[in-house]
């Protein structure tokens, strides 16, 4: 049996040239390693982007804040207003304010929480999300508008889907005395982008009709405050956390590595 020894390709290369080739290859090897971290590390550990506001420090109108924009004011142009550490809502149809620091992009999960307190009837109020413009958005709210002045058994929790100015209502909880004026209700919205699934919760109010909603009418936009009707409502403790799409971060990481490689070349 004959043994063969395959000569190394570098054995026939001039030592000086071999050294130059080594220096040329080294940056590409590091870039490949860094690119692996960009794909695996960033994709697996996308850092959430969050914004919260307890409304304790502002004064005047909400739109005067650097963090909020009133998209649709109330009657006679009235704005949401800072009052004793909460936000007081103006009367009017579909009054909307959105938080500016965080935007929900397509493919991103998010969790939104908001406290809502009613001081009287004749008002819907809650959170707006996936806001595109005043004619396209979702809104989760507690409804105290219908049968104003009647027993609280007529109050409910509902979801508005407003598309091209046309509203579709999904009732998540039919009233049976669980909703009334006075208490503070905590609204929670959790969205899973991969399945276009929204999970809703209202503190102290089981959503017996539905807790999960699957819809892809809107997959991006801003979030904030929503009210419809009278000014008998205040808002507090708004919070939203958005998880960036892992694939987008990985691409950003790869792009940064490629730029680093070009500098080294």
Helices and strands as residue ranges (DSSP letters): G 9-12, H 15-44, E 48-53, G 62-64, E 68-72, G 75-77, E 81-83, E 86-88, E 92-99, E 109-118, E 123-133, E 136-143, G 152-154, E 156-163, E 166-173, E 184-192, E 197-202, E 212-214, E 222-229, E 233-243, H 246-264
